[in-house]
């Protein structure tokens, strides 16, 4: 295991799904399954011991819902990212999960290699979304006020999954300045978070600024 290994906690109430995911990830370089949970409560209890980087979370679970689990994980463990993997893509479900703090949202028909890539993307600060999920979020993101050239540059790098630190390095700015730009961008877009901002970028930014 290297420093770049993504530590993953699986949360799905179907044992066969978890077994399949574990078997697949065991064959992938740089991904380690550090725990399994069949309920949201189990996942929350395991996080402190297993220390995952990413929780791969179904939304339909017995007891506490996956959306509530996402909300609690992001509140109590802000360093842990949540990647939703579910069968449901209704607008309400998608928006509830994104607003709760999900870093990415995939459907269970995702290609296995895309799933592995999505885990790495989430760990690196990106926001992978299934196309139908992206459409649902876009339907609920308002048209923005005018973005400055610098804000568009920052937004393009957000859409590429870069953290504030990497954006600062890329544009030769301080992290404080980048943070201010990100806040301004979210306000102008009416976006709740970087995920929604990234989606707007993919749809609206010129090709040279897109990811």
Backbone as ProteinMPNN parsed JSONL, in Angstrom:
{"seq_chain_A": "XXXXXXXXXXXXXXXXXXXXXXXXXXXXXXXXXXXXXXXXXXXXXXXXXXXXXXXXXXXXXXXXXXXXXXXXXXXXXXXXXXXXXXXXXXXXXXXXXXXXXXXXXXXXXXXXXXXXXXXXXXXXXXXXXXXXXXXXXXXXXXXXXXXXXXXXXXXXXXXXXXXXXXXXXXXXXXXXXXXXXXXXXXXXXXXXXXXXXXXXXXXXXXXXXXX", "coords_chain_A": {"N_chain_A": [[0.843, -1.197, 0.0], [0.491, 2.251, -0.821], [1.119, 5.786, -0.194], [-0.745, 6.968, -1.755], [-2.933, 5.382, -1.823], [-6.416, 4.8, -1.898], [-8.613, 4.643, 0.677], [-11.434, 2.776, 1.301], [-14.761, 2.586, 2.466], [-17.417, 0.395, 2.359], [-20.896, 0.694, 2.001], [-23.763, -0.896, 1.872], [-26.854, -2.592, 1.792], [-27.072, -5.066, 0.658], [-25.511, -8.072, 0.702], [-24.319, -9.488, -1.399], [-23.781, -7.476, -3.241], [-21.868, -5.97, -1.857], [-19.874, -7.922, -1.629], [-19.203, -8.321, -4.3], [-18.235, -5.804, -4.991], [-16.058, -5.592, -3.231], [-14.431, -7.72, -4.159], [-13.845, -6.812, -6.722], [-12.471, -4.377, -6.199], [-10.254, -5.332, -4.878], [-8.674, -6.124, -6.904], [-7.743, -3.845, -7.986], [-5.197, -1.418, -8.348], [-4.107, 0.749, -5.809], [-6.479, 1.035, -4.368], [-8.116, 0.296, -1.421], [-10.254, -1.676, 0.458], [-11.529, -0.939, 3.513], [-13.498, -1.549, 5.253], [-16.888, -2.769, 5.825], [-20.385, -2.145, 5.709], [-23.806, -2.737, 6.461], [-25.831, -1.092, 7.106], [-26.662, 2.389, 7.602], [-26.141, 3.24, 10.183], [-24.217, 1.386, 11.048], [-22.152, 2.077, 9.318], [-21.529, 4.693, 10.162], [-20.606, 4.136, 12.72], [-18.33, 2.712, 12.122], [-16.548, 4.418, 10.868], [-14.77, 5.943, 12.477], [-12.981, 3.968, 13.367], [-12.13, 2.585, 11.067], [-11.151, 4.553, 9.413], [-11.684, 5.614, 6.693], [-11.047, 7.074, 3.43], [-12.966, 7.527, 1.568], [-16.45, 6.959, 1.547], [-18.427, 4.596, 0.081], [-21.62, 4.752, -0.756], [-24.861, 3.433, -0.585], [-28.223, 4.637, -1.031], [-30.709, 3.714, -0.232], [-31.45, 2.198, 2.544], [-31.86, -0.015, 5.375], [-33.389, 1.303, 8.333], [-31.758, 4.258, 9.257], [-31.687, 6.613, 6.601], [-29.733, 6.733, 3.55], [-29.232, 9.343, 2.699], [-29.443, 10.866, 5.058], [-27.317, 9.722, 6.379], [-25.194, 10.58, 4.752], [-25.324, 13.305, 5.323], [-24.637, 13.325, 8.064], [-22.095, 12.17, 8.045], [-20.575, 14.021, 6.537], [-20.79, 16.183, 8.212], [-19.741, 15.336, 10.693], [-17.349, 14.129, 10.033], [-15.506, 15.724, 8.255], [-13.297, 15.342, 6.59], [-13.75, 13.012, 5.272], [-14.937, 11.742, 2.261], [-18.024, 11.238, 0.5], [-19.242, 9.003, -1.8], [-21.967, 8.428, -3.666], [-23.619, 5.462, -4.576], [-26.113, 4.137, -6.225], [-29.479, 3.062, -7.172], [-31.271, 4.943, -7.819], [-32.433, 7.913, -9.357], [-34.081, 10.136, -9.265], [-35.04, 13.602, -9.337], [-35.483, 14.75, -6.769], [-34.251, 12.911, -5.012], [-31.593, 12.962, -5.898], [-30.913, 15.711, -5.516], [-31.311, 15.971, -2.765], [-29.263, 14.334, -1.806], [-26.946, 15.583, -2.84], [-27.162, 18.099, -1.656], [-26.892, 17.306, 0.944], [-24.251, 16.789, 1.053], [-22.897, 14.949, -0.544], [-20.13, 13.94, -2.451], [-20.03, 12.871, -4.951], [-22.107, 11.15, -7.379], [-23.282, 8.225, -8.489], [-24.893, 5.785, -10.612], [-25.982, 2.36, -10.313], [-25.538, 1.057, -12.667], [-23.109, 1.71, -13.585], [-19.99, 1.475, -15.326], [-17.506, -0.831, -14.239], [-14.747, -0.007, -14.325], [-15.098, 2.725, -14.532], [-16.228, 3.256, -12.091], [-14.093, 2.707, -10.334], [-12.374, 4.721, -11.208], [-13.923, 6.913, -10.485], [-13.877, 6.803, -7.695], [-11.194, 7.457, -7.221], [-11.215, 10.006, -8.293], [-13.004, 11.383, -6.599], [-11.563, 11.195, -4.22], [-9.464, 12.838, -4.887], [-10.648, 15.257, -4.91], [-12.56, 15.812, -6.815], [-15.819, 15.686, -8.518], [-17.569, 13.322, -9.506], [-20.321, 12.5, -11.586], [-23.199, 10.71, -12.62], [-24.535, 10.909, -15.95], [-27.399, 11.336, -16.078], [-27.871, 12.137, -13.521], [-26.349, 14.453, -13.41], [-27.873, 15.991, -15.145], [-30.191, 16.308, -13.647], [-29.277, 17.859, -11.504], [-28.44, 20.125, -12.905], [-30.857, 21.135, -13.798], [-31.675, 22.441, -11.625], [-29.962, 24.456, -11.017], [-29.392, 27.838, -11.033], [-29.198, 30.437, -13.595], [-26.217, 32.396, -13.824], [-24.94, 35.491, -12.35], [-22.741, 37.844, -13.972], [-19.58, 36.418, -14.482], [-16.232, 37.077, -13.596], [-13.154, 37.141, -15.525], [-11.078, 35.889, -14.09], [-12.568, 34.456, -12.217], [-13.807, 32.642, -13.9], [-11.603, 31.2, -14.749], [-10.841, 30.0, -12.313], [-13.165, 28.533, -11.837], [-13.098, 26.735, -13.98], [-10.943, 25.151, -13.192], [-11.911, 24.102, -10.824], [-13.843, 22.449, -11.909], [-12.199, 20.56, -12.974], [-11.575, 19.087, -10.842], [-9.751, 20.09, -9.02], [-8.283, 20.996, -5.9], [-8.462, 23.833, -3.601], [-5.835, 24.434, -2.923], [-4.333, 23.356, -5.038], [-5.374, 24.851, -7.131], [-4.522, 27.384, -6.389], [-1.77, 27.053, -6.706], [-1.632, 26.543, -9.455], [-2.541, 28.956, -10.585], [-0.917, 30.804, -9.472], [-1.683, 32.135, -7.102], [-2.719, 33.103, -3.76], [-3.98, 30.754, -1.309], [-6.0, 31.871, 0.199], [-6.988, 33.876, -1.473], [-7.975, 32.311, -3.564], [-9.972, 30.924, -2.201], [-11.715, 33.026, -1.693], [-12.484, 33.667, -4.31], [-13.812, 31.261, -4.97], [-15.989, 31.344, -3.206], [-17.299, 33.6, -4.205], [-17.944, 32.69, -6.754], [-19.722, 30.529, -6.21], [-21.782, 31.982, -5.043], [-22.646, 33.641, -7.189], [-23.46, 31.73, -9.054], [-25.52, 30.586, -7.718], [-25.128, 28.163, -6.602], [-24.988, 25.307, -4.482], [-22.678, 24.036, -3.733], [-19.323, 22.893, -4.632], [-19.73, 20.814, -6.415], [-22.116, 21.374, -7.832], [-21.278, 23.749, -9.021], [-19.209, 22.809, -10.659], [-20.67, 21.318, -12.491], [-22.119, 23.309, -13.803], [-20.0, 24.557, -15.046], [-19.106, 22.623, -16.889], [-21.191, 22.66, -18.664], [-21.409, 25.33, -19.557], [-18.98, 26.817, -19.766], [-16.373, 28.078, -21.962], [-14.696, 25.908, -24.342], [-11.914, 25.792, -23.897], [-11.653, 26.175, -21.219], [-12.938, 24.155, -20.008], [-13.147, 20.956, -18.21]], "CA_chain_A": [[0.0, 0.0, 0.0], [1.253, 3.482, -0.896], [0.451, 6.955, 0.366], [-1.809, 7.364, -2.664], [-4.028, 4.419, -1.75], [-7.716, 5.306, -1.476], [-9.222, 3.751, 1.656], [-12.865, 2.82, 1.0], [-15.738, 1.885, 3.302], [-18.596, 0.044, 1.572], [-22.157, 0.676, 2.749], [-24.874, -1.382, 1.043], [-27.524, -3.624, 2.579], [-27.026, -6.35, -0.035], [-24.202, -8.693, 0.911], [-23.732, -9.85, -2.69], [-23.243, -6.253, -3.834], [-20.617, -5.653, -1.156], [-18.872, -8.937, -1.974], [-18.758, -8.047, -5.659], [-17.411, -4.595, -4.972], [-14.783, -5.906, -2.574], [-13.631, -8.554, -5.057], [-13.357, -5.966, -7.818], [-11.488, -3.402, -5.716], [-9.032, -6.04, -4.512], [-7.872, -6.271, -8.124], [-7.348, -2.52, -8.439], [-4.075, -0.775, -7.677], [-4.383, 2.013, -5.16], [-7.772, 1.064, -3.683], [-8.17, -0.683, -0.33], [-11.509, -1.714, 1.213], [-11.148, -0.983, 4.926], [-14.637, -1.93, 6.077], [-18.179, -2.957, 5.182], [-21.54, -1.902, 6.565], [-25.085, -3.011, 5.808], [-26.735, -0.012, 7.481], [-26.002, 3.685, 7.8], [-25.654, 3.278, 11.559], [-22.961, 0.64, 11.086], [-21.13, 2.864, 8.626], [-21.139, 5.792, 11.038], [-19.827, 3.583, 13.826], [-17.059, 2.178, 11.622], [-15.67, 5.433, 10.285], [-13.699, 6.303, 13.395], [-12.003, 2.881, 13.47], [-11.61, 2.174, 9.764], [-10.502, 5.736, 8.842], [-11.733, 5.632, 5.226], [-10.996, 8.34, 2.699], [-14.233, 7.636, 0.84], [-17.515, 5.997, 1.839], [-19.246, 4.284, -1.084], [-22.865, 4.682, -0.004], [-26.189, 3.305, -1.177], [-29.126, 5.566, -0.367], [-31.861, 3.0, 0.316], [-30.908, 1.308, 3.569], [-32.753, -0.191, 6.523], [-33.109, 2.261, 9.397], [-31.395, 5.594, 8.786], [-31.521, 6.704, 5.15], [-28.406, 7.083, 3.079], [-29.1, 10.799, 2.652], [-29.149, 11.322, 6.414], [-25.956, 9.276, 6.674], [-24.296, 11.511, 4.064], [-25.333, 14.56, 6.081], [-23.901, 13.145, 9.314], [-20.678, 11.913, 7.752], [-19.921, 15.261, 6.123], [-20.764, 17.094, 9.361], [-18.898, 14.816, 11.774], [-16.046, 13.694, 9.503], [-15.38, 16.526, 7.03], [-12.224, 14.871, 5.709], [-14.217, 11.806, 4.587], [-15.821, 12.027, 1.135], [-19.063, 10.237, 0.265], [-19.616, 8.762, -3.192], [-23.223, 7.681, -3.693], [-23.785, 4.437, -5.612], [-27.482, 3.73, -5.968], [-30.293, 2.794, -8.362], [-32.304, 5.974, -7.895], [-31.932, 9.161, -9.936], [-35.096, 11.18, -9.311], [-34.488, 14.912, -8.985], [-35.509, 14.971, -5.32], [-33.24, 12.066, -4.383], [-30.279, 13.495, -6.274], [-30.673, 17.003, -4.874], [-31.171, 15.75, -1.321], [-27.934, 13.775, -1.54], [-25.94, 16.607, -3.13], [-27.263, 19.125, -0.615], [-26.401, 16.716, 2.195], [-22.794, 16.828, 1.019], [-22.29, 13.904, -1.367], [-19.106, 14.456, -3.36], [-20.295, 12.32, -6.272], [-23.357, 10.394, -7.406], [-23.29, 7.289, -9.608], [-25.921, 4.754, -10.609], [-25.387, 1.03, -10.236], [-25.204, 0.525, -13.986], [-21.82, 2.277, -13.965], [-18.935, 0.549, -15.708], [-16.587, -1.026, -13.106], [-13.554, 0.829, -14.41], [-15.522, 4.095, -14.25], [-16.415, 3.338, -10.649], [-12.76, 2.833, -9.734], [-11.904, 6.063, -11.522], [-14.708, 7.877, -9.71], [-13.339, 6.796, -6.331], [-9.948, 8.227, -7.231], [-11.566, 11.4, -8.562], [-13.565, 11.936, -5.36], [-10.463, 11.325, -3.27], [-8.631, 13.957, -5.324], [-11.394, 16.506, -4.789], [-13.505, 15.982, -7.916], [-17.231, 15.412, -8.261], [-18.118, 12.526, -10.613], [-21.779, 12.366, -11.579], [-23.824, 10.023, -13.737], [-25.147, 11.929, -16.812], [-28.778, 11.663, -15.707], [-27.771, 12.866, -12.256], [-25.888, 15.798, -13.766], [-29.003, 16.714, -15.722], [-31.103, 16.654, -12.553], [-28.701, 18.983, -10.768], [-28.432, 21.299, -13.764], [-32.203, 21.695, -13.856], [-31.942, 23.175, -10.399], [-28.931, 25.471, -10.83], [-29.849, 29.049, -11.715], [-28.247, 31.156, -14.441], [-25.429, 33.242, -12.928], [-24.53, 36.842, -12.673], [-21.515, 37.847, -14.76], [-18.355, 35.948, -13.84], [-15.025, 37.709, -14.088], [-12.245, 36.217, -16.21], [-10.382, 35.089, -13.083], [-13.537, 33.505, -11.656], [-13.989, 31.576, -14.889], [-10.406, 30.357, -14.672], [-10.953, 29.203, -11.086], [-14.263, 27.582, -12.029], [-12.624, 25.675, -14.858], [-10.071, 24.254, -12.427], [-12.81, 23.375, -9.925], [-14.472, 21.402, -12.715], [-11.198, 19.509, -13.198], [-11.39, 18.365, -9.587], [-8.625, 20.619, -8.247], [-8.52, 21.603, -4.598], [-8.042, 25.233, -3.538], [-4.378, 24.487, -2.886], [-3.819, 23.134, -6.386], [-5.768, 25.998, -7.947], [-3.605, 28.475, -6.023], [-0.474, 26.782, -7.332], [-1.786, 26.656, -10.904], [-2.756, 30.349, -10.99], [0.029, 31.663, -8.735], [-2.46, 32.932, -6.16], [-2.748, 32.56, -2.403], [-5.18, 29.95, -1.044], [-7.03, 32.785, 0.699], [-7.584, 34.515, -2.644], [-8.756, 31.286, -4.263], [-11.173, 30.68, -1.406], [-12.62, 34.155, -1.932], [-13.042, 33.48, -5.649], [-14.76, 30.15, -4.928], [-17.201, 31.845, -2.542], [-17.98, 34.494, -5.145], [-18.487, 31.854, -7.831], [-20.898, 29.814, -5.71], [-22.849, 32.955, -4.872], [-23.149, 34.086, -8.487], [-24.143, 30.615, -9.716], [-26.607, 30.067, -6.902], [-24.788, 26.749, -6.401], [-24.834, 24.948, -3.076], [-21.338, 23.521, -3.46], [-18.419, 22.784, -5.781], [-20.293, 19.857, -7.366], [-23.036, 22.091, -8.714], [-20.48, 24.698, -9.799], [-18.501, 22.047, -11.686], [-21.646, 20.957, -13.514], [-22.379, 24.503, -14.597], [-18.809, 24.792, -15.861], [-19.089, 21.674, -18.009], [-22.24, 23.025, -19.623], [-21.408, 26.706, -20.026], [-17.684, 27.46, -19.997], [-15.742, 27.814, -23.266], [-14.019, 24.614, -24.368], [-10.552, 25.85, -23.38], [-11.686, 26.215, -19.772], [-13.649, 22.991, -19.505], [-12.273, 19.837, -17.841]], "C_chain_A": [[0.873, 1.24, 0.0], [0.453, 4.618, -0.288], [-0.724, 7.388, -0.495], [-2.998, 6.415, -2.615], [-5.305, 5.063, -1.227], [-8.355, 4.261, -0.562], [-10.742, 3.896, 1.567], [-13.659, 1.997, 2.009], [-16.98, 1.654, 2.46], [-19.834, 0.05, 2.459], [-23.298, 0.342, 1.801], [-25.528, -2.528, 1.799], [-27.564, -4.979, 1.891], [-25.618, -6.935, 0.05], [-23.522, -9.036, -0.402], [-23.132, -8.629, -3.381], [-21.906, -5.911, -3.19], [-19.518, -6.634, -1.53], [-18.318, -8.695, -3.378], [-17.852, -6.835, -5.725], [-16.05, -4.872, -4.349], [-13.878, -6.707, -3.502], [-13.041, -7.723, -6.194], [-12.254, -5.035, -7.339], [-10.183, -4.073, -5.296], [-8.099, -6.217, -5.71], [-7.335, -4.932, -8.629], [-6.144, -1.996, -7.655], [-4.546, 0.51, -7.017], [-5.745, 2.141, -4.523], [-7.788, -0.046, -2.642], [-9.524, -0.578, 0.378], [-11.161, -1.918, 2.687], [-12.315, -1.333, 5.834], [-15.899, -2.07, 5.251], [-19.279, -2.707, 6.193], [-22.802, -2.185, 5.772], [-26.137, -1.974, 6.164], [-25.94, 1.278, 7.639], [-25.419, 3.776, 9.199], [-24.326, 2.541, 11.695], [-21.832, 1.435, 10.43], [-20.625, 3.997, 9.51], [-20.266, 5.302, 12.185], [-18.443, 3.128, 13.38], [-16.06, 3.257, 11.209], [-14.492, 5.777, 11.189], [-12.607, 5.258, 13.48], [-11.336, 2.575, 12.132], [-10.846, 3.3, 9.055], [-10.498, 5.726, 7.306], [-11.504, 7.029, 4.676], [-12.341, 8.618, 2.03], [-15.194, 6.571, 1.351], [-18.33, 5.829, 0.568], [-20.618, 3.888, -0.554], [-24.092, 4.473, -0.888], [-27.115, 4.249, -0.416], [-30.317, 4.884, 0.282], [-31.344, 1.915, 1.25], [-31.934, 1.103, 4.673], [-32.385, 0.774, 7.639], [-32.837, 3.636, 8.827], [-31.174, 5.6, 7.274], [-30.091, 7.053, 4.786], [-28.19, 8.58, 3.038], [-28.765, 11.353, 4.032], [-27.733, 10.91, 6.81], [-24.928, 10.192, 6.007], [-24.186, 12.801, 4.865], [-24.493, 14.425, 7.355], [-22.418, 12.921, 9.083], [-19.967, 13.218, 7.411], [-19.839, 16.264, 7.272], [-19.751, 16.642, 10.404], [-17.5, 14.433, 11.324], [-15.778, 14.434, 8.191], [-14.268, 16.083, 6.092], [-12.638, 13.645, 4.899], [-15.193, 12.196, 3.484], [-16.856, 10.898, 1.008], [-19.376, 10.19, -1.221], [-20.861, 7.889, -3.176], [-23.203, 6.699, -4.852], [-25.142, 3.801, -5.381], [-28.203, 3.463, -7.28], [-31.266, 3.923, -8.655], [-31.729, 7.299, -8.388], [-33.018, 10.223, -10.072], [-34.487, 12.495, -8.837], [-34.407, 15.108, -7.484], [-34.419, 14.183, -4.615], [-31.838, 12.612, -4.652], [-29.976, 14.768, -5.508], [-30.521, 16.859, -3.37], [-29.774, 15.256, -0.991], [-26.841, 14.811, -1.764], [-25.952, 17.683, -2.053], [-26.769, 18.607, 0.731], [-24.884, 16.669, 2.234], [-22.128, 15.738, 0.209], [-21.311, 14.521, -2.357], [-19.301, 13.964, -4.782], [-21.53, 11.443, -6.208], [-23.362, 9.543, -8.668], [-24.458, 6.313, -9.474], [-25.263, 3.383, -10.741], [-25.165, 0.372, -11.595], [-23.857, 1.039, -14.483], [-20.834, 1.175, -14.346], [-17.944, 0.393, -14.554], [-15.351, -0.147, -13.151], [-13.89, 2.3, -14.135], [-15.734, 4.294, -12.755], [-15.075, 3.501, -9.934], [-12.193, 4.228, -9.993], [-12.624, 7.125, -10.715], [-14.228, 7.944, -8.269], [-12.069, 7.638, -6.258], [-10.229, 9.717, -7.449], [-12.114, 12.078, -7.314], [-12.454, 12.167, -4.345], [-9.589, 12.53, -3.6], [-9.361, 15.298, -5.27], [-12.387, 16.775, -5.898], [-14.912, 15.56, -7.543], [-17.843, 14.622, -9.418], [-19.623, 12.337, -10.473], [-22.239, 11.606, -12.814], [-24.516, 11.079, -14.613], [-26.574, 12.308, -16.431], [-28.822, 12.428, -14.392], [-27.321, 14.296, -12.522], [-27.033, 16.627, -14.327], [-29.971, 17.164, -14.633], [-30.586, 17.846, -11.767], [-28.754, 20.256, -11.61], [-29.805, 21.943, -13.856], [-32.503, 22.577, -12.659], [-30.838, 24.182, -10.055], [-29.313, 26.69, -11.658], [-28.772, 29.613, -12.635], [-27.507, 32.187, -13.592], [-25.409, 34.705, -13.299], [-23.223, 36.734, -13.47], [-20.324, 37.362, -13.927], [-17.17, 36.689, -14.436], [-14.147, 36.667, -14.786], [-11.538, 35.32, -15.196], [-11.322, 34.061, -12.465], [-13.789, 32.36, -12.623], [-12.779, 30.644, -14.908], [-10.48, 29.437, -13.461], [-12.038, 28.139, -11.242], [-13.852, 26.432, -12.933], [-11.752, 24.671, -14.129], [-10.864, 23.487, -11.369], [-13.415, 22.192, -10.675], [-13.51, 20.274, -13.047], [-10.863, 18.749, -11.92], [-10.264, 18.885, -8.728], [-9.087, 21.208, -6.916], [-8.096, 23.067, -4.64], [-6.519, 25.362, -3.567], [-3.787, 24.324, -4.277], [-4.176, 24.288, -7.315], [-4.826, 27.172, -7.668], [-2.253, 28.291, -6.693], [-0.541, 27.0, -8.846], [-1.853, 28.11, -11.358], [-1.835, 31.329, -10.281], [-0.708, 32.661, -7.841], [-2.299, 32.359, -4.763], [-4.013, 31.717, -2.239], [-6.325, 30.825, -0.552], [-7.749, 33.466, -0.46], [-8.458, 33.531, -3.411], [-10.059, 31.016, -3.513], [-12.203, 31.79, -1.615], [-13.268, 34.055, -3.306], [-14.094, 32.376, -5.657], [-16.072, 30.594, -4.289], [-17.999, 32.743, -3.48], [-18.651, 33.707, -6.267], [-19.768, 31.146, -7.373], [-22.073, 30.773, -5.548], [-23.47, 33.378, -6.196], [-23.918, 32.983, -9.215], [-25.395, 30.181, -8.976], [-26.398, 28.595, -6.613], [-24.548, 26.469, -4.921], [-23.408, 24.55, -2.743], [-20.537, 23.423, -4.747], [-18.959, 21.827, -6.833], [-21.206, 20.567, -8.353], [-22.278, 23.094, -9.584], [-19.754, 23.994, -10.939], [-19.438, 21.67, -12.828], [-21.965, 22.146, -14.417], [-21.205, 24.759, -15.544], [-18.79, 23.897, -17.09], [-20.077, 22.094, -19.084], [-22.01, 24.375, -20.287], [-20.038, 27.3, -20.352], [-17.18, 27.175, -21.414], [-14.902, 26.546, -23.192], [-12.628, 24.668, -23.74], [-10.5, 25.921, -21.859], [-12.384, 25.003, -19.167], [-12.667, 21.902, -19.082], [-12.096, 18.887, -19.007]], "O_chain_A": [[1.871, 1.302, 0.717], [-0.711, 4.461, 0.082], [-1.608, 8.101, -0.02], [-3.985, 6.64, -3.315], [-5.28, 5.786, -0.231], [-8.606, 3.131, -0.981], [-11.278, 4.991, 1.734], [-13.288, 0.876, 2.358], [-17.54, 2.599, 1.905], [-19.822, -0.525, 3.548], [-23.745, 1.188, 1.025], [-24.831, -3.354, 2.388], [-28.042, -5.95, 2.477], [-24.66, -6.36, -0.468], [-22.305, -8.9, -0.53], [-22.094, -8.733, -4.034], [-20.933, -5.603, -3.879], [-18.368, -6.241, -1.727], [-17.12, -8.845, -3.617], [-16.837, -6.834, -6.421], [-15.018, -4.445, -4.868], [-12.69, -6.409, -3.621], [-11.885, -7.908, -6.577], [-11.217, -4.912, -7.991], [-9.122, -3.452, -5.351], [-6.897, -6.431, -5.552], [-6.563, -4.891, -9.587], [-6.092, -2.125, -6.432], [-5.306, 1.274, -7.613], [-6.147, 3.248, -4.162], [-7.504, -1.202, -2.958], [-9.895, 0.498, 0.846], [-10.576, -2.934, 3.063], [-12.151, -1.41, 7.052], [-15.985, -1.566, 4.132], [-19.137, -3.013, 7.376], [-22.873, -1.914, 4.573], [-27.224, -1.973, 5.586], [-24.718, 1.263, 7.789], [-24.332, 4.322, 9.389], [-23.416, 3.013, 12.376], [-20.704, 1.46, 10.924], [-19.42, 4.231, 9.593], [-19.307, 5.967, 12.574], [-17.494, 3.154, 14.163], [-14.853, 3.018, 11.208], [-13.356, 5.889, 10.727], [-11.436, 5.598, 13.646], [-10.13, 2.335, 12.07], [-9.998, 3.038, 8.202], [-9.438, 5.817, 6.687], [-11.734, 8.031, 5.354], [-12.793, 9.76, 1.937], [-14.806, 5.422, 1.562], [-18.864, 6.801, 0.035], [-20.772, 2.815, 0.03], [-24.333, 5.239, -1.821], [-26.823, 4.619, 0.721], [-30.882, 5.408, 1.243], [-30.869, 0.866, 0.815], [-32.791, 1.961, 4.885], [-31.205, 1.037, 7.871], [-33.605, 4.13, 8.002], [-30.544, 4.692, 6.733], [-29.337, 7.593, 5.596], [-27.087, 9.052, 3.312], [-27.897, 12.216, 4.16], [-27.032, 11.656, 7.494], [-23.915, 10.542, 6.613], [-23.09, 13.327, 5.063], [-23.72, 15.326, 7.683], [-21.581, 13.421, 9.835], [-18.886, 13.495, 7.929], [-18.934, 17.098, 7.31], [-18.993, 17.453, 10.937], [-16.569, 14.412, 12.129], [-15.821, 13.824, 7.123], [-14.297, 16.417, 4.907], [-11.955, 13.276, 3.944], [-16.169, 12.902, 3.74], [-16.586, 9.751, 1.366], [-19.729, 11.202, -1.827], [-20.817, 6.744, -2.726], [-22.821, 7.048, -5.97], [-25.311, 3.014, -4.45], [-27.631, 3.613, -8.359], [-32.007, 3.864, -9.636], [-30.688, 7.755, -7.915], [-32.896, 11.121, -10.905], [-33.546, 12.509, -8.043], [-33.391, 15.576, -6.97], [-33.739, 14.705, -3.731], [-31.009, 12.709, -3.747], [-28.905, 14.898, -4.916], [-29.699, 17.542, -2.76], [-29.167, 15.698, -0.016], [-25.908, 14.91, -0.966], [-24.901, 18.126, -1.591], [-26.284, 19.378, 1.56], [-24.289, 16.527, 3.302], [-20.905, 15.602, 0.259], [-21.629, 15.506, -3.022], [-18.791, 14.572, -5.723], [-21.957, 11.036, -5.128], [-23.438, 10.067, -9.78], [-24.946, 6.051, -8.375], [-24.135, 3.264, -11.218], [-24.659, -0.748, -11.666], [-23.496, 0.841, -15.643], [-20.841, 0.088, -13.767], [-17.571, 1.393, -13.941], [-14.945, 0.403, -12.127], [-13.074, 3.033, -13.575], [-15.456, 5.366, -12.217], [-14.94, 4.333, -9.036], [-11.604, 4.84, -9.103], [-12.023, 8.118, -10.305], [-14.177, 9.025, -7.683], [-11.898, 8.437, -5.337], [-9.567, 10.577, -6.867], [-11.742, 13.209, -7.001], [-12.409, 13.207, -3.688], [-9.039, 13.169, -2.703], [-8.775, 16.344, -5.547], [-13.0, 17.842, -5.934], [-15.175, 15.134, -6.418], [-18.566, 15.195, -10.233], [-20.132, 12.052, -9.389], [-21.735, 11.826, -13.915], [-25.038, 12.056, -14.078], [-26.922, 13.489, -16.457], [-29.701, 13.262, -14.176], [-27.847, 15.239, -11.932], [-27.156, 17.815, -14.028], [-30.508, 18.271, -14.691], [-31.351, 18.74, -11.404], [-29.072, 21.332, -11.103], [-29.911, 23.163, -13.978], [-33.454, 23.359, -12.668], [-30.787, 24.697, -8.938], [-29.534, 26.575, -12.863], [-27.588, 29.312, -12.481], [-28.117, 32.799, -12.716], [-25.801, 35.104, -14.396], [-22.671, 35.643, -13.617], [-20.093, 37.837, -12.815], [-17.113, 36.905, -15.647], [-14.372, 35.464, -14.654], [-11.412, 34.116, -15.421], [-10.922, 32.923, -12.215], [-13.966, 31.219, -12.195], [-12.928, 29.432, -15.067], [-10.216, 28.239, -13.565], [-11.858, 26.991, -10.834], [-14.215, 25.282, -12.684], [-11.809, 23.475, -14.411], [-10.528, 22.346, -11.051], [-13.491, 21.081, -10.15], [-13.934, 19.163, -13.364], [-9.989, 17.883, -11.908], [-9.846, 18.204, -7.791], [-10.143, 21.834, -6.828], [-7.448, 23.501, -5.592], [-5.981, 26.292, -4.168], [-2.866, 25.045, -4.66], [-3.386, 24.663, -8.181], [-4.39, 27.864, -8.588], [-1.66, 29.25, -7.187], [0.374, 27.567, -9.443], [-1.289, 28.464, -12.393], [-1.953, 32.541, -10.463], [-0.405, 33.854, -7.824], [-1.796, 31.247, -4.602], [-5.001, 31.932, -2.941], [-7.488, 30.554, -0.85], [-8.97, 33.617, -0.436], [-9.552, 33.879, -3.855], [-11.121, 30.895, -4.123], [-13.403, 31.532, -1.702], [-14.459, 34.324, -3.455], [-15.148, 32.527, -6.276], [-17.148, 30.253, -4.78], [-19.225, 32.656, -3.541], [-19.771, 34.012, -6.676], [-20.777, 31.167, -8.077], [-23.212, 30.434, -5.868], [-24.693, 33.463, -6.308], [-24.9, 33.254, -9.907], [-26.24, 29.485, -9.539], [-27.359, 27.855, -6.403], [-23.979, 27.292, -4.204], [-22.968, 24.705, -1.603], [-21.004, 23.816, -5.816], [-18.682, 21.998, -8.02], [-21.086, 20.384, -9.564], [-22.604, 23.265, -10.759], [-19.687, 24.513, -12.053], [-19.046, 21.698, -13.994], [-22.068, 22.007, -15.635], [-21.4, 25.132, -16.7], [-18.494, 24.35, -18.195], [-19.828, 21.905, -20.275], [-22.37, 24.56, -21.45], [-19.961, 28.223, -21.162], [-17.522, 26.148, -22.0], [-14.449, 26.153, -22.116], [-12.2, 23.698, -23.114], [-9.435, 25.75, -21.266], [-12.414, 24.846, -17.947], [-11.514, 21.894, -19.513], [-11.392, 17.885, -18.886]]}, "name": "protein", "num_of_chains": 1, "seq": "XXXXXXXXXXXXXXXXXXXXXXXXXXXXXXXXXXXXXXXXXXXXXXXXXXXXXXXXXXXXXXXXXXXXXXXXXXXXXXXXXXXXXXXXXXXXXXXXXXXXXXXXXXXXXXXXXXXXXXXXXXXXXXXXXXXXXXXXXXXXXXXXXXXXXXXXXXXXXXXXXXXXXXXXXXXXXXXXXXXXXXXXXXXXXXXXXXXXXXXXXXXXXXXXXXX"}
